[in-house]
């Protein structure tokens, strides 16, 4: 799940922002990719997830995650407050519908760093979202990256690699696949996806109307 940065420099627009669902196995470099992309686009933000796990050192409520107890999470599930939620390593994580609506309504393009299980839930409810899968160039590369962290036991490494294979099988139904081999190239591709989706006519009716009005035309073609 994701950490977040909320921009105070969102481009206000009558058109809503994008929901960009990003998935990929641990070690693919999603966080690095996202931070680099956000440095290029001022209205690109991480979605802030809710979680039942305790904060890690340095994490701040409302910036990295919304930290809640189990009873609060249960209540939010019962109220339908999440567009998706999942249990990961014994803790639960969920994406708030209210948060997504408020930020996209303000024109922010939101990155939802979510596994394929959660992404599939979102696909059913919000097929207009943009689905991007991030991959390391090979299984060997992925394993080397996980080993380089120095945080994995042989058992946990084997579990993550097995989970990675299961996750990668789902990549075929995403809209885009980005191979994070050279970071600069991967960021170029990720930003290009967002820019292209931002230019789609069906996503930007207000922008399209303004452009046509500049030529004395309306959307009816007259």
N, C-alpha and C positions, 0 to 999 in steps of 0.2 A: 504494500500500500504506500501511500504517498506522503511526502512532506510538502509544505506549501510556502509560497511567497505571494502575498497579496499586494498587487501594484496599486499605487495611488495615482498612476498616470494612465488610467484606462481611457481609450478613445471613446467618448460618448457617441452613440449612434442609435438610430431608430432600429437598426438591424441587430438581432441578438448575436452573441458570440458563439463560437463552436464548442462542442464537446468532443475532445480528442482523447479517445480511449487508447492508452498505450500499454501493451503487454509484452512479456518476454521473460525468460528464465533468469534466476539470480546469476549475476556475472556477465549479463549481456551489456551492461553499461547504461541502463535506462536513466538513472539519476544524473549521470554526467552529461548524457545527451540532452536531457531536459533543461538543466541549468545553463548549458551553452546556448540552447535555443532561446531561453528566456532573456539572456543577455542581448540577443539580437532584436527581440520583439517586445516592446514595452507593455503590450496588453495581453501577454501570454503568462498564465499563472498555473500553479499547481492547485488542484482541488484538495481541500483539507478533509481528511477522513476522520470518522469517529472510531475509537478503539477502546477495548476493555483492558488492554495491557497497561502496566504502570509506565510513567515517563522514564526514559533513559537520561543519564546525565547530560545536561545542556538542552534538553527538549523543553519547549514551552507550550502550554495549553493555548490553543487558538492560533498558533503559528505553525507548529509541526503536525499536531493532531489535536482533536478534541478528545480529551481523556475522560471517560465516564465509567461508572461502576456497572456491574452486571444487571442490576435492577433497572437502571436508566436505559441501558441498551435494550433490555427486554421490552420496556414500555415503548421505545421508539420503533421496534420491530412490529409490535402490536398495532401501533398507530399508522403504520405504513410510511414512516418517515424516511426510509432508505430506498434508493433506486436499486441498490444491490447491497448484499452483505455476505460475508463468508467467515469461516473459522480457519485461522492460520496458526499452526504450531500452538494450539490450545487457547489462543485469544481470538476475539472477534473484531472485525473491521467492517465499517459500513460507510457508504457514500450518501450524504444527505441531499434529498430532493430540494429542500428549501435553499440550501447553500448553492447548488448548481443553478437553480432558477434565478436567484438574486444576482449572481455574478455574471451569468450569460446575458441577463436582461440589461446589465450595465455595459455590455459590449465586450466583456473579457472572453478570451479564448482559454478554456480550461483544459489542462492535461489531467486525465484521470489515470493514475498508475495502478492498474488493476490486473489481477490474473485472469486467465481465459474463462474461468468459472463465472466470475463477476461480470466480465465483458459480455458473455452470452446472455446474462440476465438483462443487461442494458440494451443489447441488440434487439431483444423482443419488445422492449418498451420504447426505445428511442432509436429506431433504425436510421434516422437521419444523422446520428453521430458518426464521427470519423474514426475508423478502427485501424490502428497501426501496430504491427508486431516488430519487435526489435530482437535481432539475433547476433550472437557472436559468429565469426566466419566458419567455425567448425566445432565439433565436440571436443577436440583436443584443445583448441583455444579456450573454450569455456572452462574446461577442467583446470587449465593452467591459471586462469584468472581467479577461480575459486581458491586454488591452492595458495596463490600469492597473497590472499587476504590474511592468511595465518590464523584464521579463526575456526577452521573446520577440522573436526576429528575425522579419521577414516570412515567412521560410520555415518557422520552427518554429510560428508562429501558424497558418499555413495547415494544417500537419500536425496540430496539436492540434484545430482546428475540424473537419477531416475525420474524425479519430479520434472526436471527440465525436458526430458524426452516426451513425457506425457503432455507437457505444456506446448512444446513445439509442434506436436501433431495437430493442434488446433489452429495453427497459423494460416492454414489454407482458406479459412472463411473470412479472414481480415481483408480490409480494403488495400492495405499497403504492407510490404515487408521491407524493413531497413536493416541492412547488414552493417553492424557497428565494428568494422575492421579499422579503417582510418577515421578517427573522430571527426575531423574537419569535413570530410565527405559525408559522413552520416548526418551531421548537423545540417549541412547544405540540403540534403534530401528531406530531412524532417521539416525544416522551415519551408522548403518548396511545396510540400504537401499542404501545409497550413495556408500558405499564400494562395495556392491554387484553389483550395476549398473556399477560401474567403472571396474569391472572384466568381464563384458559381452564381449564375443569375437567380436560381431558385432560393438561394440562401440570403440574398441581399436585395429584396424588393425595394426597400427605401433608397438604397444607393442607385439601383437601376432607374428608379423614377426620377431621381435628381439628375442623372446623366442625360436621360431623354428630355427632361425639361430644359436642360441647357441648350437643346437644339429645337426647342419649341414643339416637342412631341410628347405624346402620352403613351402609356403602355398598351393602349388599344391600337396603336400604329397610325393614328391620325395626327 
